[in-house]
Amino acid sequence: MPLLNEIVPDGAALLAEIEEFRQFLATNPRGERAEFLPFFSDHPQLCAFLGTLSDKVSSGTHLKRELELWGDFVCDLAVGNVRDAAFVLVEFEDARKTSLFRPKQNRRNSFWGQSAEQAVSQVSDWLFRVNSESASDQMERDFGNRRIAFMGLIVVGRSRDVSAYDRVRLNWRSQNTIIGGSKLSIITYDDMLEWLDGRAALIKSQSR
């Protein structure tokens, strides 16, 4: 049985799912397992499109939710393209006010939130695990190639809960974190919607 599920990209369905994501965020969801994971489980086109956050993925054609990495770790979502030999490993975290940053009394700068730090540790373990299988028979069997370009993605928190200075910190960390040669990006759910809206505009213009 194939490890990954194949999906055919559908622009119209993707646009509909982006609008559903906008409406979902308007309800102010906070919980990872109670709200975010069920939502993404029901929106495969949106999940598949997240693969194109990697510049090595031409289109998201293969995905797997709750992907077990050879019995050691489980990632929320793996999405990418077997032909491109590139995949994004996604961790969906919660969206509490302190998910990304938490204030500390008598301290000028806030601390990184527990959810964000835990997510970085989780994705680090995933990247460690896939790196350890590089060029192996298992990698070729499960991902279609012995050498895969992986990227880590963490989606956590809401933009309105991040101060202007903490936003600079978030962007810097996201742009400069490389683990075992793989890029790790950290974005909020609002950042994700903004990125999707930008891509949706291109899809709409191409369909005219």
C-alpha positions in Angstrom: 0.0 0.0 0.0 1.5 3.4 -1.0 2.6 5.6 1.9 1.4 8.7 0.1 -2.0 9.6 -1.4 -2.0 11.0 -4.8 -4.2 14.1 -5.5 -5.0 16.0 -8.7 -4.8 19.7 -8.2 -8.1 21.5 -8.8 -8.0 25.3 -9.0 -11.7 25.8 -8.6 -11.8 23.6 -5.5 -8.7 25.3 -4.1 -10.3 28.7 -4.4 -13.4 27.4 -2.6 -11.3 25.9 0.2 -9.4 29.2 0.6 -12.7 31.0 1.2 -13.7 28.3 3.7 -10.4 28.9 5.5 -11.1 32.6 5.7 -14.5 31.9 7.2 -13.0 29.4 9.6 -10.4 31.9 10.9 -13.2 34.4 11.4 -14.6 32.1 14.1 -11.4 32.6 16.1 -10.3 29.0 16.4 -7.7 28.3 19.0 -7.2 24.6 19.5 -4.9 22.4 17.5 -6.5 19.0 17.7 -10.1 20.2 18.4 -10.2 22.7 15.5 -7.3 23.1 13.2 -6.5 19.5 12.5 -10.1 18.5 11.7 -10.4 21.6 9.4 -7.3 20.7 7.4 -8.3 17.0 7.3 -11.5 18.1 5.4 -9.6 20.4 2.9 -7.3 18.3 0.8 -6.7 20.9 -2.0 -5.6 23.5 0.5 -3.3 21.0 2.1 -1.8 19.9 -1.2 -1.2 23.5 -2.2 0.9 24.1 0.9 3.6 22.0 -0.8 4.3 24.9 -3.2 5.7 26.9 -0.3 8.8 25.0 -1.2 10.4 26.5 -4.3 11.3 22.9 -5.3 7.7 21.7 -5.5 6.0 22.6 -8.8 2.6 21.4 -7.6 1.3 19.4 -4.6 0.4 16.0 -6.0 1.1 13.7 -3.1 0.1 14.0 0.5 -0.4 12.2 3.8 -1.9 13.3 7.0 -0.6 11.9 10.3 2.4 10.5 8.5 4.4 8.0 10.6 8.1 8.3 10.0 9.2 4.7 10.2 7.8 4.1 13.7 9.6 7.0 15.4 7.7 10.2 14.8 4.4 11.3 13.4 4.0 14.6 11.4 0.7 16.3 10.9 1.0 16.6 7.1 3.6 15.7 4.5 2.9 17.2 1.0 4.9 17.5 -2.1 5.6 16.0 -5.5 7.2 12.6 -6.2 8.4 13.7 -9.6 10.1 16.8 -8.1 11.6 14.7 -5.3 10.6 17.4 -2.9 8.3 17.5 0.2 7.1 19.8 3.0 6.6 18.4 6.5 3.9 20.5 8.2 3.2 21.0 11.9 -0.1 22.7 12.7 0.0 24.1 16.2 -2.6 25.9 18.3 -3.4 29.6 18.1 -3.6 30.8 21.7 -2.5 34.4 22.5 0.8 33.0 23.9 1.4 30.4 21.3 4.2 32.3 19.5 5.4 34.7 22.3 4.6 35.1 25.9 5.3 38.2 28.1 7.5 38.0 31.1 7.2 40.3 34.1 10.1 42.7 34.5 11.5 41.7 31.2 11.5 44.1 28.2 11.4 41.4 25.5 8.9 38.5 25.5 9.9 34.8 25.5 9.1 32.5 22.6 5.9 30.6 23.4 5.9 27.0 24.4 3.8 25.9 21.4 6.3 27.5 19.0 9.4 26.1 20.7 7.8 22.6 21.0 6.9 22.7 17.3 10.5 23.6 16.3 11.7 20.6 18.4 9.2 18.3 16.7 10.1 19.4 13.2 13.8 19.1 14.0 13.2 15.5 14.9 11.3 14.9 11.7 14.1 16.4 9.6 16.6 14.3 11.6 14.6 11.2 10.9 14.2 11.7 7.1 17.9 12.7 6.9 18.9 9.4 8.5 17.0 7.6 5.8 18.6 9.6 2.9 19.5 7.4 0.0 17.9 4.3 1.6 15.6 1.7 0.1 12.9 2.9 2.5 13.1 6.4 1.3 12.8 5.3 -2.3 9.9 3.0 -1.5 7.9 5.6 0.5 8.8 8.9 -1.3 9.6 7.7 -4.7 13.3 8.7 -4.7 16.4 8.0 -2.7 17.2 11.7 -2.3 14.4 14.0 -1.3 14.6 17.8 -0.7 12.6 18.3 2.5 11.4 21.6 4.0 9.8 22.1 7.5 6.8 24.3 8.0 5.2 25.4 11.3 1.9 27.1 11.3 1.1 28.6 14.7 -0.7 31.5 16.4 -2.5 34.6 15.0 -0.8 37.7 13.7 -2.9 40.0 15.9 -1.2 38.5 19.0 2.3 39.3 17.8 3.8 42.8 18.5 5.7 44.7 15.9 9.1 43.9 17.4 8.2 40.2 17.9 7.1 40.1 14.2 10.6 41.1 13.3 12.0 38.3 15.5 9.6 35.8 13.9 10.4 36.7 10.4 14.2 36.6 11.1 14.0 33.2 12.7 11.8 31.9 9.9 14.1 33.2 7.2 17.3 32.0 8.8 16.6 28.6 10.3 18.2 25.7 8.5 18.3 22.2 10.1 20.4 19.6 8.5 20.4 21.5 5.2 16.5 21.8 5.2 14.8 25.2 5.6 12.3 25.6 8.5 9.7 28.3 8.1 7.4 29.5 10.9 4.2 31.4 9.9 0.9 32.4 11.6 -2.5 31.2 10.3 -3.1 34.7 9.0 0.2 34.7 7.2 -0.9 31.4 5.6 -4.2 33.0 4.4 -2.4 36.1 3.1 0.0 33.8 1.1 -3.0 31.8 -0.2 -4.8 35.0 -1.3 -1.8 36.0 -3.3 -1.7 32.7 -5.1 -5.5 32.7 -5.6 -5.2 36.0 -7.4 -2.8 34.4 -9.9 -5.1 31.4 -10.3 -8.1 33.7 -11.0 -6.1 35.8 -13.5 -5.0 32.7 -15.4 -8.5 31.3 -15.7 -9.9 34.5 -17.4 
